[in-house]
Amino acid sequence: MKRKTLINITTLILLVSTVICVITGIIKWPGLLTTLGFTYRQVPIALITDLHDWSGILMAVCALLHVVQFKARMKRIITSTVS
Protein backbone atom coordinates (compact mmCIF):
# COMPACT_ATOMS: atom_id res chain seq x y z
CA MET A 1 0.00 0.00 0.00
CA LYS A 2 1.28 3.46 -0.84
CA ARG A 3 2.45 5.67 2.01
CA LYS A 4 0.03 8.48 1.05
CA THR A 5 -2.92 6.06 1.08
CA LEU A 6 -1.91 4.72 4.51
CA ILE A 7 -1.62 8.28 5.87
CA ASN A 8 -5.05 9.17 4.47
CA ILE A 9 -6.64 6.06 6.01
CA THR A 10 -5.00 6.76 9.37
CA THR A 11 -6.14 10.38 9.29
CA LEU A 12 -9.71 9.43 8.40
CA ILE A 13 -9.92 6.80 11.16
CA LEU A 14 -8.40 9.30 13.60
CA LEU A 15 -10.98 11.92 12.66
CA VAL A 16 -13.97 9.55 12.89
CA SER A 17 -12.87 8.04 16.20
CA THR A 18 -12.27 11.51 17.66
CA VAL A 19 -15.74 12.69 16.63
CA ILE A 20 -17.35 9.57 18.14
CA CYS A 21 -15.35 9.94 21.35
CA VAL A 22 -16.25 13.62 21.70
CA ILE A 23 -19.96 13.12 21.02
CA THR A 24 -20.28 10.17 23.39
CA GLY A 25 -18.23 12.06 25.98
CA ILE A 26 -20.65 14.98 25.80
CA ILE A 27 -23.61 12.60 26.15
CA LYS A 28 -21.95 10.98 29.18
CA TRP A 29 -21.32 14.37 30.81
CA PRO A 30 -22.48 14.11 34.45
CA GLY A 31 -25.88 15.68 34.87
CA LEU A 32 -26.48 16.44 31.19
CA LEU A 33 -29.07 13.74 30.61
CA THR A 34 -31.10 14.69 33.66
CA THR A 35 -30.87 18.37 32.72
CA LEU A 36 -32.27 17.53 29.29
CA GLY A 37 -35.08 15.52 30.87
CA PHE A 38 -33.82 12.03 30.06
CA THR A 39 -33.33 9.13 32.43
CA TYR A 40 -30.64 6.52 32.15
CA ARG A 41 -33.30 3.96 31.26
CA GLN A 42 -34.25 5.96 28.15
CA VAL A 43 -30.67 6.20 26.85
CA PRO A 44 -28.51 3.14 26.02
CA ILE A 45 -25.75 4.31 28.35
CA ALA A 46 -23.90 0.95 28.26
CA LEU A 47 -23.64 1.16 24.47
CA ILE A 48 -22.56 4.80 24.64
CA THR A 49 -19.92 3.92 27.23
CA ASP A 50 -18.59 1.06 25.07
CA LEU A 51 -18.47 3.33 21.99
CA HIS A 52 -16.70 6.02 24.01
CA ASP A 53 -14.10 3.64 25.42
CA TRP A 54 -13.32 1.80 22.17
CA SER A 55 -13.22 4.95 20.06
CA GLY A 56 -10.83 6.46 22.62
CA ILE A 57 -8.54 3.45 22.34
CA LEU A 58 -8.71 3.57 18.54
CA MET A 59 -8.01 7.29 18.63
CA ALA A 60 -4.91 6.75 20.79
CA VAL A 61 -3.59 4.00 18.50
CA CYS A 62 -4.16 6.12 15.38
CA ALA A 63 -2.55 9.15 17.02
CA LEU A 64 0.53 7.07 17.84
CA LEU A 65 0.61 5.69 14.30
CA HIS A 66 0.24 9.23 12.95
CA VAL A 67 3.24 10.38 15.02
CA VAL A 68 5.30 7.46 13.70
CA GLN A 69 4.28 8.29 10.12
CA PHE A 70 5.45 11.89 10.49
CA LYS A 71 8.47 11.22 12.73
CA ALA A 72 11.02 12.66 10.29
CA ARG A 73 8.97 15.79 9.66
CA MET A 74 8.41 16.34 13.37
CA LYS A 75 12.13 15.91 14.01
CA ARG A 76 12.94 18.58 11.38
CA ILE A 77 10.39 21.00 12.87
CA ILE A 78 11.64 20.49 16.44
CA THR A 79 15.28 20.81 15.35
CA SER A 80 14.65 24.03 13.46
CA THR A 81 12.58 25.46 16.32
CA VAL A 82 15.13 24.66 19.03
CA SER A 83 18.14 25.81 16.98
PDB file of N, CA, C and O in Angstrom:
ATOM      1  N   MET A   1       0.845  -1.175   0.000  1.00  0.00           N
ATOM      2  CA  MET A   1       0.000   0.000   0.000  1.00  0.00           C
ATOM      3  C   MET A   1       0.893   1.243   0.000  1.00  0.00           C
ATOM      4  O   MET A   1       1.920   1.285   0.678  1.00  0.00           O
ATOM      5  N   LYS A   2       0.492   2.232  -0.757  1.00  0.00           N
ATOM      6  CA  LYS A   2       1.275   3.457  -0.840  1.00  0.00           C
ATOM      7  C   LYS A   2       1.244   4.208   0.485  1.00  0.00           C
ATOM      8  O   LYS A   2       0.267   4.149   1.231  1.00  0.00           O
ATOM      9  N   ARG A   3       2.334   4.914   0.757  1.00  0.00           N
ATOM     10  CA  ARG A   3       2.452   5.667   2.007  1.00  0.00           C
ATOM     11  C   ARG A   3       1.344   6.711   2.126  1.00  0.00           C
ATOM     12  O   ARG A   3       0.749   6.862   3.193  1.00  0.00           O
ATOM     13  N   LYS A   4       1.063   7.429   1.046  1.00  0.00           N
ATOM     14  CA  LYS A   4       0.033   8.476   1.051  1.00  0.00           C
ATOM     15  C   LYS A   4      -1.344   7.884   1.376  1.00  0.00           C
ATOM     16  O   LYS A   4      -2.118   8.478   2.126  1.00  0.00           O
ATOM     17  N   THR A   5      -1.639   6.726   0.813  1.00  0.00           N
ATOM     18  CA  THR A   5      -2.920   6.063   1.082  1.00  0.00           C
ATOM     19  C   THR A   5      -3.014   5.657   2.546  1.00  0.00           C
ATOM     20  O   THR A   5      -4.060   5.830   3.171  1.00  0.00           O
ATOM     21  N   LEU A   6      -1.934   5.121   3.097  1.00  0.00           N
ATOM     22  CA  LEU A   6      -1.911   4.724   4.506  1.00  0.00           C
ATOM     23  C   LEU A   6      -2.095   5.939   5.411  1.00  0.00           C
ATOM     24  O   LEU A   6      -2.814   5.863   6.407  1.00  0.00           O
ATOM     25  N   ILE A   7      -1.461   7.047   5.079  1.00  0.00           N
ATOM     26  CA  ILE A   7      -1.618   8.280   5.865  1.00  0.00           C
ATOM     27  C   ILE A   7      -3.065   8.773   5.800  1.00  0.00           C
ATOM     28  O   ILE A   7      -3.630   9.186   6.813  1.00  0.00           O
ATOM     29  N   ASN A   8      -3.660   8.727   4.607  1.00  0.00           N
ATOM     30  CA  ASN A   8      -5.052   9.167   4.468  1.00  0.00           C
ATOM     31  C   ASN A   8      -6.009   8.289   5.268  1.00  0.00           C
ATOM     32  O   ASN A   8      -6.932   8.799   5.903  1.00  0.00           O
ATOM     33  N   ILE A   9      -5.797   6.982   5.242  1.00  0.00           N
ATOM     34  CA  ILE A   9      -6.643   6.064   6.013  1.00  0.00           C
ATOM     35  C   ILE A   9      -6.490   6.328   7.504  1.00  0.00           C
ATOM     36  O   ILE A   9      -7.480   6.391   8.233  1.00  0.00           O
ATOM     37  N   THR A  10      -5.250   6.480   7.956  1.00  0.00           N
ATOM     38  CA  THR A  10      -4.998   6.763   9.373  1.00  0.00           C
ATOM     39  C   THR A  10      -5.661   8.066   9.795  1.00  0.00           C
ATOM     40  O   THR A  10      -6.269   8.138  10.863  1.00  0.00           O
ATOM     41  N   THR A  11      -5.550   9.085   8.972  1.00  0.00           N
ATOM     42  CA  THR A  11      -6.138  10.381   9.292  1.00  0.00           C
ATOM     43  C   THR A  11      -7.658  10.292   9.347  1.00  0.00           C
ATOM     44  O   THR A  11      -8.281  10.874  10.235  1.00  0.00           O
ATOM     45  N   LEU A  12      -8.253   9.577   8.417  1.00  0.00           N
ATOM     46  CA  LEU A  12      -9.709   9.429   8.400  1.00  0.00           C
ATOM     47  C   LEU A  12     -10.203   8.668   9.632  1.00  0.00           C
ATOM     48  O   LEU A  12     -11.176   9.075  10.266  1.00  0.00           O
ATOM     49  N   ILE A  13      -9.536   7.573   9.967  1.00  0.00           N
ATOM     50  CA  ILE A  13      -9.921   6.804  11.157  1.00  0.00           C
ATOM     51  C   ILE A  13      -9.721   7.650  12.411  1.00  0.00           C
ATOM     52  O   ILE A  13     -10.545   7.602  13.324  1.00  0.00           O
ATOM     53  N   LEU A  14      -8.649   8.415  12.465  1.00  0.00           N
ATOM     54  CA  LEU A  14      -8.398   9.298  13.604  1.00  0.00           C
ATOM     55  C   LEU A  14      -9.501  10.339  13.738  1.00  0.00           C
ATOM     56  O   LEU A  14      -9.970  10.603  14.845  1.00  0.00           O
ATOM     57  N   LEU A  15      -9.916  10.925  12.637  1.00  0.00           N
ATOM     58  CA  LEU A  15     -10.983  11.922  12.656  1.00  0.00           C
ATOM     59  C   LEU A  15     -12.309  11.318  13.116  1.00  0.00           C
ATOM     60  O   LEU A  15     -12.977  11.877  13.986  1.00  0.00           O
ATOM     61  N   VAL A  16     -12.691  10.186  12.540  1.00  0.00           N
ATOM     62  CA  VAL A  16     -13.968   9.549  12.893  1.00  0.00           C
ATOM     63  C   VAL A  16     -13.977   9.108  14.355  1.00  0.00           C
ATOM     64  O   VAL A  16     -14.962   9.331  15.060  1.00  0.00           O
ATOM     65  N   SER A  17     -12.906   8.494  14.812  1.00  0.00           N
ATOM     66  CA  SER A  17     -12.871   8.038  16.203  1.00  0.00           C
ATOM     67  C   SER A  17     -12.876   9.217  17.171  1.00  0.00           C
ATOM     68  O   SER A  17     -13.452   9.120  18.254  1.00  0.00           O
ATOM     69  N   THR A  18     -12.250  10.320  16.798  1.00  0.00           N
ATOM     70  CA  THR A  18     -12.268  11.510  17.655  1.00  0.00           C
ATOM     71  C   THR A  18     -13.674  12.085  17.748  1.00  0.00           C
ATOM     72  O   THR A  18     -14.123  12.452  18.834  1.00  0.00           O
ATOM     73  N   VAL A  19     -14.368  12.165  16.628  1.00  0.00           N
ATOM     74  CA  VAL A  19     -15.743  12.688  16.629  1.00  0.00           C
ATOM     75  C   VAL A  19     -16.646  11.805  17.485  1.00  0.00           C
ATOM     76  O   VAL A  19     -17.437  12.314  18.278  1.00  0.00           O
ATOM     77  N   ILE A  20     -16.534  10.490  17.331  1.00  0.00           N
ATOM     78  CA  ILE A  20     -17.350   9.571  18.137  1.00  0.00           C
ATOM     79  C   ILE A  20     -17.026   9.717  19.615  1.00  0.00           C
ATOM     80  O   ILE A  20     -17.933   9.750  20.447  1.00  0.00           O
ATOM     81  N   CYS A  21     -15.755   9.805  19.949  1.00  0.00           N
ATOM     82  CA  CYS A  21     -15.345   9.939  21.347  1.00  0.00           C
ATOM     83  C   CYS A  21     -15.855  11.249  21.951  1.00  0.00           C
ATOM     84  O   CYS A  21     -16.306  11.266  23.096  1.00  0.00           O
ATOM     85  N   VAL A  22     -15.788  12.327  21.203  1.00  0.00           N
ATOM     86  CA  VAL A  22     -16.254  13.625  21.702  1.00  0.00           C
ATOM     87  C   VAL A  22     -17.768  13.619  21.893  1.00  0.00           C
ATOM     88  O   VAL A  22     -18.261  14.068  22.928  1.00  0.00           O
ATOM     89  N   ILE A  23     -18.503  13.120  20.915  1.00  0.00           N
ATOM     90  CA  ILE A  23     -19.962  13.117  21.015  1.00  0.00           C
ATOM     91  C   ILE A  23     -20.436  12.238  22.170  1.00  0.00           C
ATOM     92  O   ILE A  23     -21.303  12.644  22.944  1.00  0.00           O
ATOM     93  N   THR A  24     -19.872  11.043  22.289  1.00  0.00           N
ATOM     94  CA  THR A  24     -20.279  10.171  23.391  1.00  0.00           C
ATOM     95  C   THR A  24     -19.816  10.724  24.734  1.00  0.00           C
ATOM     96  O   THR A  24     -20.478  10.514  25.751  1.00  0.00           O
ATOM     97  N   GLY A  25     -18.688  11.426  24.748  1.00  0.00           N
ATOM     98  CA  GLY A  25     -18.228  12.058  25.984  1.00  0.00           C
ATOM     99  C   GLY A  25     -19.166  13.169  26.429  1.00  0.00           C
ATOM    100  O   GLY A  25     -19.411  13.339  27.624  1.00  0.00           O
ATOM    101  N   ILE A  26     -19.693  13.928  25.470  1.00  0.00           N
ATOM    102  CA  ILE A  26     -20.652  14.982  25.802  1.00  0.00           C
ATOM    103  C   ILE A  26     -21.944  14.365  26.330  1.00  0.00           C
ATOM    104  O   ILE A  26     -22.527  14.861  27.294  1.00  0.00           O
ATOM    105  N   ILE A  27     -22.390  13.278  25.692  1.00  0.00           N
ATOM    106  CA  ILE A  27     -23.612  12.603  26.149  1.00  0.00           C
ATOM    107  C   ILE A  27     -23.426  12.060  27.562  1.00  0.00           C
ATOM    108  O   ILE A  27     -24.349  12.107  28.375  1.00  0.00           O
ATOM    109  N   LYS A  28     -22.232  11.543  27.855  1.00  0.00           N
ATOM    110  CA  LYS A  28     -21.953  10.982  29.177  1.00  0.00           C
ATOM    111  C   LYS A  28     -21.665  12.035  30.249  1.00  0.00           C
ATOM    112  O   LYS A  28     -21.466  11.691  31.414  1.00  0.00           O
ATOM    113  N   TRP A  29     -21.640  13.306  29.868  1.00  0.00           N
ATOM    114  CA  TRP A  29     -21.322  14.373  30.810  1.00  0.00           C
ATOM    115  C   TRP A  29     -22.226  14.266  32.041  1.00  0.00           C
ATOM    116  O   TRP A  29     -23.445  14.176  31.894  1.00  0.00           O
ATOM    117  N   PRO A  30     -21.659  14.275  33.243  1.00  0.00           N
ATOM    118  CA  PRO A  30     -22.478  14.110  34.451  1.00  0.00           C
ATOM    119  C   PRO A  30     -23.557  15.203  34.570  1.00  0.00           C
ATOM    120  O   PRO A  30     -23.263  16.399  34.560  1.00  0.00           O
ATOM    121  N   GLY A  31     -24.779  14.759  34.681  1.00  0.00           N
ATOM    122  CA  GLY A  31     -25.885  15.685  34.871  1.00  0.00           C
ATOM    123  C   GLY A  31     -26.529  16.178  33.593  1.00  0.00           C
ATOM    124  O   GLY A  31     -27.595  16.791  33.649  1.00  0.00           O
ATOM    125  N   LEU A  32     -25.923  15.933  32.446  1.00  0.00           N
ATOM    126  CA  LEU A  32     -26.476  16.439  31.186  1.00  0.00           C
ATOM    127  C   LEU A  32     -27.796  15.765  30.839  1.00  0.00           C
ATOM    128  O   LEU A  32     -28.756  16.432  30.455  1.00  0.00           O
ATOM    129  N   LEU A  33     -27.844  14.453  30.973  1.00  0.00           N
ATOM    130  CA  LEU A  33     -29.067  13.737  30.614  1.00  0.00           C
ATOM    131  C   LEU A  33     -30.244  14.152  31.485  1.00  0.00           C
ATOM    132  O   LEU A  33     -31.352  14.352  30.986  1.00  0.00           O
ATOM    133  N   THR A  34     -30.008  14.278  32.771  1.00  0.00           N
ATOM    134  CA  THR A  34     -31.101  14.691  33.659  1.00  0.00           C
ATOM    135  C   THR A  34     -31.504  16.133  33.404  1.00  0.00           C
ATOM    136  O   THR A  34     -32.679  16.477  33.533  1.00  0.00           O
ATOM    137  N   THR A  35     -30.556  16.973  33.049  1.00  0.00           N
ATOM    138  CA  THR A  35     -30.867  18.372  32.720  1.00  0.00           C
ATOM    139  C   THR A  35     -31.733  18.448  31.466  1.00  0.00           C
ATOM    140  O   THR A  35     -32.610  19.307  31.364  1.00  0.00           O
ATOM    141  N   LEU A  36     -31.489  17.555  30.521  1.00  0.00           N
ATOM    142  CA  LEU A  36     -32.274  17.528  29.287  1.00  0.00           C
ATOM    143  C   LEU A  36     -33.592  16.777  29.446  1.00  0.00           C
ATOM    144  O   LEU A  36     -34.391  16.727  28.512  1.00  0.00           O
ATOM    145  N   GLY A  37     -33.823  16.204  30.602  1.00  0.00           N
ATOM    146  CA  GLY A  37     -35.078  15.521  30.872  1.00  0.00           C
ATOM    147  C   GLY A  37     -35.075  14.037  30.551  1.00  0.00           C
ATOM    148  O   GLY A  37     -36.136  13.415  30.488  1.00  0.00           O
ATOM    149  N   PHE A  38     -33.909  13.467  30.349  1.00  0.00           N
ATOM    150  CA  PHE A  38     -33.820  12.034  30.063  1.00  0.00           C
ATOM    151  C   PHE A  38     -33.453  11.285  31.332  1.00  0.00           C
ATOM    152  O   PHE A  38     -32.876  11.852  32.261  1.00  0.00           O
ATOM    153  N   THR A  39     -33.794  10.011  31.357  1.00  0.00           N
ATOM    154  CA  THR A  39     -33.332   9.127  32.426  1.00  0.00           C
ATOM    155  C   THR A  39     -32.355   8.135  31.802  1.00  0.00           C
ATOM    156  O   THR A  39     -32.294   7.976  30.583  1.00  0.00           O
ATOM    157  N   TYR A  40     -31.605   7.483  32.658  1.00  0.00           N
ATOM    158  CA  TYR A  40     -30.635   6.518  32.150  1.00  0.00           C
ATOM    159  C   TYR A  40     -31.313   5.290  31.554  1.00  0.00           C
ATOM    160  O   TYR A  40     -30.680   4.538  30.813  1.00  0.00           O
ATOM    161  N   ARG A  41     -32.564   5.080  31.857  1.00  0.00           N
ATOM    162  CA  ARG A  41     -33.304   3.964  31.255  1.00  0.00           C
ATOM    163  C   ARG A  41     -33.719   4.285  29.824  1.00  0.00           C
ATOM    164  O   ARG A  41     -33.924   3.370  29.028  1.00  0.00           O
ATOM    165  N   GLN A  42     -33.845   5.554  29.485  1.00  0.00           N
ATOM    166  CA  GLN A  42     -34.246   5.962  28.145  1.00  0.00           C
ATOM    167  C   GLN A  42     -33.071   5.995  27.168  1.00  0.00           C
ATOM    168  O   GLN A  42     -33.269   5.956  25.954  1.00  0.00           O
ATOM    169  N   VAL A  43     -31.874   6.067  27.687  1.00  0.00           N
ATOM    170  CA  VAL A  43     -30.668   6.202  26.853  1.00  0.00           C
ATOM    171  C   VAL A  43     -29.825   4.936  27.018  1.00  0.00           C
ATOM    172  O   VAL A  43     -29.600   4.493  28.144  1.00  0.00           O
ATOM    173  N   PRO A  44     -29.356   4.348  25.913  1.00  0.00           N
ATOM    174  CA  PRO A  44     -28.514   3.140  26.020  1.00  0.00           C
ATOM    175  C   PRO A  44     -27.103   3.499  26.510  1.00  0.00           C
ATOM    176  O   PRO A  44     -26.142   3.497  25.741  1.00  0.00           O
ATOM    177  N   ILE A  45     -27.009   3.802  27.790  1.00  0.00           N
ATOM    178  CA  ILE A  45     -25.753   4.315  28.353  1.00  0.00           C
ATOM    179  C   ILE A  45     -24.631   3.277  28.279  1.00  0.00           C
ATOM    180  O   ILE A  45     -23.466   3.655  28.147  1.00  0.00           O
ATOM    181  N   ALA A  46     -24.946   1.983  28.359  1.00  0.00           N
ATOM    182  CA  ALA A  46     -23.901   0.952  28.257  1.00  0.00           C
ATOM    183  C   ALA A  46     -23.294   0.953  26.852  1.00  0.00           C
ATOM    184  O   ALA A  46     -22.079   0.835  26.698  1.00  0.00           O
ATOM    185  N   LEU A  47     -24.133   1.085  25.842  1.00  0.00           N
ATOM    186  CA  LEU A  47     -23.639   1.155  24.466  1.00  0.00           C
ATOM    187  C   LEU A  47     -22.815   2.421  24.247  1.00  0.00           C
ATOM    188  O   LEU A  47     -21.767   2.382  23.603  1.00  0.00           O
ATOM    189  N   ILE A  48     -23.286   3.525  24.778  1.00  0.00           N
ATOM    190  CA  ILE A  48     -22.563   4.798  24.644  1.00  0.00           C
ATOM    191  C   ILE A  48     -21.206   4.710  25.343  1.00  0.00           C
ATOM    192  O   ILE A  48     -20.205   5.211  24.833  1.00  0.00           O
ATOM    193  N   THR A  49     -21.181   4.077  26.500  1.00  0.00           N
ATOM    194  CA  THR A  49     -19.917   3.916  27.226  1.00  0.00           C
ATOM    195  C   THR A  49     -18.948   3.038  26.448  1.00  0.00           C
ATOM    196  O   THR A  49     -17.761   3.351  26.356  1.00  0.00           O
ATOM    197  N   ASP A  50     -19.452   1.935  25.886  1.00  0.00           N
ATOM    198  CA  ASP A  50     -18.588   1.063  25.075  1.00  0.00           C
ATOM    199  C   ASP A  50     -18.049   1.806  23.849  1.00  0.00           C
ATOM    200  O   ASP A  50     -16.860   1.714  23.543  1.00  0.00           O
ATOM    201  N   LEU A  51     -18.918   2.541  23.148  1.00  0.00           N
ATOM    202  CA  LEU A  51     -18.473   3.327  21.995  1.00  0.00           C
ATOM    203  C   LEU A  51     -17.413   4.347  22.396  1.00  0.00           C
ATOM    204  O   LEU A  51     -16.418   4.530  21.696  1.00  0.00           O
ATOM    205  N   HIS A  52     -17.634   5.001  23.519  1.00  0.00           N
ATOM    206  CA  HIS A  52     -16.695   6.017  24.013  1.00  0.00           C
ATOM    207  C   HIS A  52     -15.332   5.398  24.318  1.00  0.00           C
ATOM    208  O   HIS A  52     -14.293   5.921  23.915  1.00  0.00           O
ATOM    209  N   ASP A  53     -15.355   4.283  25.031  1.00  0.00           N
ATOM    210  CA  ASP A  53     -14.100   3.635  25.423  1.00  0.00           C
ATOM    211  C   ASP A  53     -13.326   3.109  24.218  1.00  0.00           C
ATOM    212  O   ASP A  53     -12.125   3.350  24.099  1.00  0.00           O
ATOM    213  N   TRP A  54     -14.008   2.390  23.320  1.00  0.00           N
ATOM    214  CA  TRP A  54     -13.324   1.802  22.167  1.00  0.00           C
ATOM    215  C   TRP A  54     -12.863   2.855  21.167  1.00  0.00           C
ATOM    216  O   TRP A  54     -11.794   2.723  20.571  1.00  0.00           O
ATOM    217  N   SER A  55     -13.665   3.894  20.983  1.00  0.00           N
ATOM    218  CA  SER A  55     -13.224   4.949  20.064  1.00  0.00           C
ATOM    219  C   SER A  55     -12.036   5.710  20.654  1.00  0.00           C
ATOM    220  O   SER A  55     -11.172   6.179  19.913  1.00  0.00           O
ATOM    221  N   GLY A  56     -11.989   5.834  21.971  1.00  0.00           N
ATOM    222  CA  GLY A  56     -10.833   6.462  22.615  1.00  0.00           C
ATOM    223  C   GLY A  56      -9.568   5.644  22.435  1.00  0.00           C
ATOM    224  O   GLY A  56      -8.496   6.196  22.191  1.00  0.00           O
ATOM    225  N   ILE A  57      -9.690   4.326  22.555  1.00  0.00           N
ATOM    226  CA  ILE A  57      -8.539   3.445  22.338  1.00  0.00           C
ATOM    227  C   ILE A  57      -8.082   3.520  20.883  1.00  0.00           C
ATOM    228  O   ILE A  57      -6.888   3.625  20.605  1.00  0.00           O
ATOM    229  N   LEU A  58      -9.042   3.467  19.956  1.00  0.00           N
ATOM    230  CA  LEU A  58      -8.713   3.567  18.536  1.00  0.00           C
ATOM    231  C   LEU A  58      -8.074   4.909  18.210  1.00  0.00           C
ATOM    232  O   LEU A  58      -7.148   4.981  17.402  1.00  0.00           O
ATOM    233  N   MET A  59      -8.564   5.962  18.835  1.00  0.00           N
ATOM    234  CA  MET A  59      -8.007   7.292  18.630  1.00  0.00           C
ATOM    235  C   MET A  59      -6.548   7.349  19.112  1.00  0.00           C
ATOM    236  O   MET A  59      -5.692   7.927  18.442  1.00  0.00           O
ATOM    237  N   ALA A  60      -6.276   6.755  20.262  1.00  0.00           N
ATOM    238  CA  ALA A  60      -4.912   6.749  20.792  1.00  0.00           C
ATOM    239  C   ALA A  60      -3.965   5.955  19.890  1.00  0.00           C
ATOM    240  O   ALA A  60      -2.834   6.380  19.653  1.00  0.00           O
ATOM    241  N   VAL A  61      -4.417   4.818  19.393  1.00  0.00           N
ATOM    242  CA  VAL A  61      -3.595   3.997  18.500  1.00  0.00           C
ATOM    243  C   VAL A  61      -3.311   4.750  17.198  1.00  0.00           C
ATOM    244  O   VAL A  61      -2.178   4.768  16.717  1.00  0.00           O
ATOM    245  N   CYS A  62      -4.349   5.371  16.634  1.00  0.00           N
ATOM    246  CA  CYS A  62      -4.164   6.116  15.382  1.00  0.00           C
ATOM    247  C   CYS A  62      -3.282   7.349  15.591  1.00  0.00           C
ATOM    248  O   CYS A  62      -2.500   7.706  14.710  1.00  0.00           O
ATOM    249  N   ALA A  63      -3.400   7.992  16.736  1.00  0.00           N
ATOM    250  CA  ALA A  63      -2.547   9.147  17.016  1.00  0.00           C
ATOM    251  C   ALA A  63      -1.082   8.713  17.112  1.00  0.00           C
ATOM    252  O   ALA A  63      -0.193   9.400  16.607  1.00  0.00           O
ATOM    253  N   LEU A  64      -0.839   7.587  17.752  1.00  0.00           N
ATOM    254  CA  LEU A  64       0.526   7.069  17.843  1.00  0.00           C
ATOM    255  C   LEU A  64       1.053   6.691  16.460  1.00  0.00           C
ATOM    256  O   LEU A  64       2.200   6.989  16.127  1.00  0.00           O
ATOM    257  N   LEU A  65       0.226   6.041  15.663  1.00  0.00           N
ATOM    258  CA  LEU A  65       0.615   5.691  14.300  1.00  0.00           C
ATOM    259  C   LEU A  65       0.881   6.940  13.471  1.00  0.00           C
ATOM    260  O   LEU A  65       1.812   6.965  12.666  1.00  0.00           O
ATOM    261  N   HIS A  66       0.079   7.962  13.661  1.00  0.00           N
ATOM    262  CA  HIS A  66       0.244   9.232  12.955  1.00  0.00           C
ATOM    263  C   HIS A  66       1.588   9.883  13.303  1.00  0.00           C
ATOM    264  O   HIS A  66       2.276  10.413  12.431  1.00  0.00           O
ATOM    265  N   VAL A  67       1.946   9.837  14.579  1.00  0.00           N
ATOM    266  CA  VAL A  67       3.236  10.385  15.016  1.00  0.00           C
ATOM    267  C   VAL A  67       4.380   9.603  14.377  1.00  0.00           C
ATOM    268  O   VAL A  67       5.365  10.196  13.935  1.00  0.00           O
ATOM    269  N   VAL A  68       4.259   8.284  14.325  1.00  0.00           N
ATOM    270  CA  VAL A  68       5.297   7.459  13.701  1.00  0.00           C
ATOM    271  C   VAL A  68       5.414   7.777  12.211  1.00  0.00           C
ATOM    272  O   VAL A  68       6.516   7.831  11.665  1.00  0.00           O
ATOM    273  N   GLN A  69       4.264   7.989  11.555  1.00  0.00           N
ATOM    274  CA  GLN A  69       4.283   8.289  10.121  1.00  0.00           C
ATOM    275  C   GLN A  69       4.977   9.610   9.822  1.00  0.00           C
ATOM    276  O   GLN A  69       5.610   9.752   8.776  1.00  0.00           O
ATOM    277  N   PHE A  70       4.868  10.571  10.722  1.00  0.00           N
ATOM    278  CA  PHE A  70       5.449  11.892  10.494  1.00  0.00           C
ATOM    279  C   PHE A  70       6.654  12.159  11.396  1.00  0.00           C
ATOM    280  O   PHE A  70       6.959  13.311  11.708  1.00  0.00           O
ATOM    281  N   LYS A  71       7.337  11.090  11.813  1.00  0.00           N
ATOM    282  CA  LYS A  71       8.474  11.217  12.727  1.00  0.00           C
ATOM    283  C   LYS A  71       9.574  12.096  12.150  1.00  0.00           C
ATOM    284  O   LYS A  71      10.092  12.968  12.847  1.00  0.00           O
ATOM    285  N   ALA A  72       9.934  11.886  10.902  1.00  0.00           N
ATOM    286  CA  ALA A  72      11.018  12.660  10.289  1.00  0.00           C
ATOM    287  C   ALA A  72      10.642  14.137  10.180  1.00  0.00           C
ATOM    288  O   ALA A  72      11.457  15.016  10.460  1.00  0.00           O
ATOM    289  N   ARG A  73       9.427  14.394   9.780  1.00  0.00           N
ATOM    290  CA  ARG A  73       8.974  15.787   9.661  1.00  0.00           C
ATOM    291  C   ARG A  73       8.950  16.472  11.024  1.00  0.00           C
ATOM    292  O   ARG A  73       9.373  17.620  11.157  1.00  0.00           O
ATOM    293  N   MET A  74       8.451  15.761  12.032  1.00  0.00           N
ATOM    294  CA  MET A  74       8.408  16.344  13.371  1.00  0.00           C
ATOM    295  C   MET A  74       9.817  16.610  13.893  1.00  0.00           C
ATOM    296  O   MET A  74      10.053  17.616  14.563  1.00  0.00           O
ATOM    297  N   LYS A  75      10.747  15.715  13.590  1.00  0.00           N
ATOM    298  CA  LYS A  75      12.132  15.908  14.008  1.00  0.00           C
ATOM    299  C   LYS A  75      12.722  17.152  13.368  1.00  0.00           C
ATOM    300  O   LYS A  75      13.422  17.914  14.035  1.00  0.00           O
ATOM    301  N   ARG A  76      12.450  17.374  12.069  1.00  0.00           N
ATOM    302  CA  ARG A  76      12.936  18.578  11.382  1.00  0.00           C
ATOM    303  C   ARG A  76      12.340  19.838  11.998  1.00  0.00           C
ATOM    304  O   ARG A  76      13.049  20.824  12.200  1.00  0.00           O
ATOM    305  N   ILE A  77      11.048  19.816  12.298  1.00  0.00           N
ATOM    306  CA  ILE A  77      10.392  20.995  12.874  1.00  0.00           C
ATOM    307  C   ILE A  77      10.955  21.298  14.260  1.00  0.00           C
ATOM    308  O   ILE A  77      11.247  22.452  14.573  1.00  0.00           O
ATOM    309  N   ILE A  78      11.108  20.270  15.088  1.00  0.00           N
ATOM    310  CA  ILE A  78      11.644  20.485  16.436  1.00  0.00           C
ATOM    311  C   ILE A  78      13.087  20.977  16.363  1.00  0.00           C
ATOM    312  O   ILE A  78      13.473  21.878  17.107  1.00  0.00           O
ATOM    313  N   THR A  79      13.878  20.397  15.479  1.00  0.00           N
ATOM    314  CA  THR A  79      15.281  20.807  15.350  1.00  0.00           C
ATOM    315  C   THR A  79      15.388  22.250  14.908  1.00  0.00           C
ATOM    316  O   THR A  79      16.202  23.003  15.442  1.00  0.00           O
ATOM    317  N   SER A  80      14.577  22.648  13.938  1.00  0.00           N
ATOM    318  CA  SER A  80      14.648  24.029  13.458  1.00  0.00           C
ATOM    319  C   SER A  80      14.091  25.009  14.494  1.00  0.00           C
ATOM    320  O   SER A  80      14.530  26.158  14.549  1.00  0.00           O
ATOM    321  N   THR A  81      13.152  24.581  15.298  1.00  0.00           N
ATOM    322  CA  THR A  81      12.584  25.457  16.321  1.00  0.00           C
ATOM    323  C   THR A  81      13.554  25.654  17.480  1.00  0.00           C
ATOM    324  O   THR A  81      13.702  26.769  17.982  1.00  0.00           O
ATOM    325  N   VAL A  82      14.207  24.597  17.904  1.00  0.00           N
ATOM    326  CA  VAL A  82      15.126  24.658  19.025  1.00  0.00           C
ATOM    327  C   VAL A  82      16.415  25.390  18.646  1.00  0.00           C
ATOM    328  O   VAL A  82      16.979  26.115  19.465  1.00  0.00           O
ATOM    329  N   SER A  83      16.875  25.204  17.424  1.00  0.00           N
ATOM    330  CA  SER A  83      18.141  25.808  16.981  1.00  0.00           C
ATOM    331  C   SER A  83      18.054  27.302  16.878  1.00  0.00           C
ATOM    332  O   SER A  83      19.034  27.954  16.519  1.00  0.00           O
TER     333      SER A  83
END
